[in-house]
Amino acid sequence: MTIARSRLTSQGQVSIPAEVRRRLGLGPGSVIDWDEDGDEVFVRRAGRYTSAEVSEALFPQGAGAPRSLRELKAGIRAHVSRRHARR
């Protein structure tokens, strides 16, 4: 379903139609991403990712084993200690 149409200028520029700007919440200075899927290209507002996409990016092999709160705090302490250790 086409919601709007744009024309490409000789310099490769495209104006984003008002309806698309409203739907994506775009304003001056907004950044957009161009994504490709086969022979289709999608435009979306940069920074809008689903929780599934974020999870896949952080844990490509799937989430690790569940940890207790005590284990999580111990891991954070160990990381901070290593990061701020005097060399």
Buried (B, 14 or more C-beta within 10 A) or exposed (E): EEEEEEEEEEEEEEEBEEEBBEEBEBEEEEEBEEEEEEEEEEEEBEEEEEEEEEEEEEEEEEEEEEEEEEEEEEEEEEEEEEEEEEE
